[in-house]
Amino acid sequence: MDWSFIISTTLLAAFGIEAIVFGLAAIGLNLQFGYTGLLNFGQSAFLAVAAYSLATLVSQMGFSFWIGIVVGILAAVLLALLLGVPTLRLRADYLAIVTIAAAEIVRLLLRSVTLKEWFGGSDGINDFSRGFYDLNPIAIGRYTIGPISLSQDQLFIIIVGWCLVALALLVTWLLVRSPWGRVLKGIREDEDAVRSLGKNVYLYKMQALIIGGVLGCLGGFVYALGRQAVNPDFFGTDSTFFAYAILILGGAARVFGPVLGAIIFWALIQGSDVILRSLIDAGVPVVSLMTASQAAIIRFILVGAGLMILMIYRPQGILGDRKELALDAR
Amino acid sequence: MHRRFLAALGAVFIALIALFALAPTAAAEGEQVSGRLENRVDGGRTPVPGVTITVTGEGFTESTTSGADGTWVIPVPAQGAYEVSIDVATLPEGVGLTDPDKVIIKTTVQPPNINRIIIFPLGESTAVTNSKWETAAQLTFEGVRFGLLIALGALGLSLIYGTTGLTNFAHGEIITFGALATYTLNAGFGLPLIVAAILGVVLTAIFGAFQNRSLWKPLRKRGTGLIAMMIVSIGLAILLRNLFLFFYGGDKQAYTEFVGLAGIKFGPVAVTPSDIVVVIVSILALAAVVIGVQKTRLGKATRAVSDNPALASSAGIDVERVIEVVWIVGAALAGLGGILLAFTQQVSFQMGFQVLLLVFAAVTLGGLGTIWGAIVGSLVVGLFLQLSTLVIPSELKNVGALLVLIVILLVRPYGLLGRRERVG
């Protein structure tokens, strides 16, 4: 067993692109679900519109990197408005079904042959990240941090990604301790009570959906730039559910919950995967009966089982407060 | 309490492995692709000799011509994915493919199907393109057929929602379970398809009852909230779907002894025998459940529980027993839906997951928790799905159906047949 390889892969997963992307997605969900109680099951669509705005504008239409970013954020705001207007007046489970349907619509459109000219069909788009990496001030070379070795570009996107995470956390922290944030929590606990105080519940919910969507869409940018490619099938419902698993693992309605959740989630996922693979390579009995592709499925089985067990036994996750989080809804 | 949940989870896991691991997986030699070309006109079958068939794939290409009895065999060197094509130019005059687009059929040679039988349905050459009206009629039929299949899933989902309030995201995996169980019994154990299908429905019903007893009932007892339960069902869906993938792999499989029979023409509509089976069986199943809910004592109790569980309980109705029956019936319906769906779409680990959103759309459209609503909503979704392909590319038909869901919710948030109540 090559322990240094196992440790470096696990660490890279825990602090690399995946953790950042899903951390940001979960921070957005935290504001929507954790603080406001909105069941947004379409978070992957927010990541998708951001990533594809950047990719399509830069690669297919020749706009600059910054225009791609600005349009991506505007697209996320627009998506939130489109989703929110019909559903935010409805019961929680309706919002869940409509958002999941909308996310699927976005994914199907992105991968369709009809719109291939713009979105690249099921192959996606891959030549748009030059404008970003041209901004990289880090000198060319390999950088070794502990057991991990990174190129200057990898290091750059990881640094930028964690800065975005920090920024998103700061925004969340400032928002939820403000009077505005207290109204959100009030809506989560008892919507009618808040309404009777003269607050426009619909407007607050809409604002939470938009801000959560924009925070999440930053994850879409990091995904696109980190991979230097966008692929429609990454933005399926499973990605949204992973973000939920991360949020619940870390602790919903806690500022640091999503980030802690993302780090632990990806460390567990990649760590278990790489350990399993090296056990197979080492020819350990029983385990070696699995093929490599079966071994890769094990981690998703674990995600499913983990999400169930967490939700049943510790719905507040690692950091959360069970009393605060009344997941039970109207 | 903790131990019981874990034990239950473990039991689900072991039960699934026990069922699936029994499927024979031994590799054998003698991989081949074969078939028999028959011209089917007016119920008669005549062999079609002298037609060139080519198999390519895995770096291998081989052609052959069909013999005097219409049969052809091409041994392939290894397991893997192959494309089988028919040279239409070598067909005798007046004979053509009943589906002109099916010149190439993709197949996978792997255990247990190392001898892949490929059928090119031949019939009278229908080179003339159908008129718009004929296409619409054909699509209407297909829409109704698909709508009925969705309804089988939707009715169960709606009954479970009505009685327990659970929005079950793992319902798609019950659909898949039915098809996979039938496939295992049919292709793995060699049971005739009908026997395998009946056993498949029974197994799925048991699966539903087991799921309710080991997972949902304890959760209800402990007072777990509805949203928490919804998230648990998402976890269960991810768990089950990946277990299916683990044991069955990602390829699509077909039932054995399933033959692509020639279509029968009813006016402008071409119907295959399997279509007729699908439509009749699903109508019978839906009718039986609807009549059961409307007329029997248990059905009345079910409606009472849907209406108000606490009141039903105080009236002496055993709520838990009603819920158990609802789970059994709902799972059996979903399993049947999956079994029938696999006639047209083949069996795969994510077949249920892929239709789940349409099932949700149907249930929401009709009105959550209403029985007729689920059926009407399903037919609307099925018809819309197929008829929309007249206007939009068929790859985008799901987009249309999901958009309709959102638009209808804007106008009638309680669904087409739902009661007018505050839902927000």
Chai-1 contact restraints between the chains, C-beta under 6 A:
chainA,res_idxA,chainB,res_idxB,connection_type,confidence,min_distance_angstrom,max_distance_angstrom,comment,restraint_id
A,P86,B,L410,contact,1.0,0.0,6.0,A-B,restraint_1
A,R89,B,G424,contact,1.0,0.0,6.0,A-B,restraint_2
A,L90,B,P413,contact,1.0,0.0,6.0,A-B,restraint_3
A,L90,B,V423,contact,1.0,0.0,6.0,A-B,restraint_4
A,L90,B,G424,contact,1.0,0.0,6.0,A-B,restraint_5
A,R91,B,V423,contact,1.0,0.0,6.0,A-B,restraint_6
A,R91,B,G424,contact,1.0,0.0,6.0,A-B,restraint_7
A,D93,B,T167,contact,1.0,0.0,6.0,A-B,restraint_8
A,I97,B,F360,contact,1.0,0.0,6.0,A-B,restraint_9
A,I97,B,T364,contact,1.0,0.0,6.0,A-B,restraint_10
A,V98,B,I406,contact,1.0,0.0,6.0,A-B,restraint_11
A,A101,B,L402,contact,1.0,0.0,6.0,A-B,restraint_12
A,A101,B,L405,contact,1.0,0.0,6.0,A-B,restraint_13
A,E104,B,L357,contact,1.0,0.0,6.0,A-B,restraint_14
A,I105,B,V399,contact,1.0,0.0,6.0,A-B,restraint_15
A,I105,B,L402,contact,1.0,0.0,6.0,A-B,restraint_16
A,L108,B,N398,contact,1.0,0.0,6.0,A-B,restraint_17
A,L108,B,V399,contact,1.0,0.0,6.0,A-B,restraint_18
A,S112,B,E395,contact,1.0,0.0,6.0,A-B,restraint_19
A,S112,B,L396,contact,1.0,0.0,6.0,A-B,restraint_20
A,T114,B,P393,contact,1.0,0.0,6.0,A-B,restraint_21
A,F241,B,I234,contact,1.0,0.0,6.0,A-B,restraint_22
A,Q294,B,F246,contact,1.0,0.0,6.0,A-B,restraint_23
A,I297,B,N242,contact,1.0,0.0,6.0,A-B,restraint_24
A,I297,B,L245,contact,1.0,0.0,6.0,A-B,restraint_25
A,I297,B,F246,contact,1.0,0.0,6.0,A-B,restraint_26
A,F300,B,N242,contact,1.0,0.0,6.0,A-B,restraint_27
A,I301,B,L239,contact,1.0,0.0,6.0,A-B,restraint_28
A,I301,B,N242,contact,1.0,0.0,6.0,A-B,restraint_29
A,I301,B,L243,contact,1.0,0.0,6.0,A-B,restraint_30
A,V303,B,I238,contact,1.0,0.0,6.0,A-B,restraint_31
A,G304,B,G235,contact,1.0,0.0,6.0,A-B,restraint_32
A,G304,B,I238,contact,1.0,0.0,6.0,A-B,restraint_33
A,G304,B,L239,contact,1.0,0.0,6.0,A-B,restraint_34
A,A305,B,L239,contact,1.0,0.0,6.0,A-B,restraint_35
A,L307,B,G235,contact,1.0,0.0,6.0,A-B,restraint_36
A,M308,B,V232,contact,1.0,0.0,6.0,A-B,restraint_37
A,M308,B,G235,contact,1.0,0.0,6.0,A-B,restraint_38
A,M308,B,L236,contact,1.0,0.0,6.0,A-B,restraint_39
A,M311,B,A228,contact,1.0,0.0,6.0,A-B,restraint_40
A,M311,B,I231,contact,1.0,0.0,6.0,A-B,restraint_41
A,M311,B,V232,contact,1.0,0.0,6.0,A-B,restraint_42
A,P315,B,A228,contact,1.0,0.0,6.0,A-B,restraint_43
A,L327,B,G225,contact,1.0,0.0,6.0,A-B,restraint_44
A,L327,B,I227,contact,1.0,0.0,6.0,A-B,restraint_45
A,L327,B,A228,contact,1.0,0.0,6.0,A-B,restraint_46
A,D328,B,G225,contact,1.0,0.0,6.0,A-B,restraint_47
A,A329,B,I227,contact,1.0,0.0,6.0,A-B,restraint_48
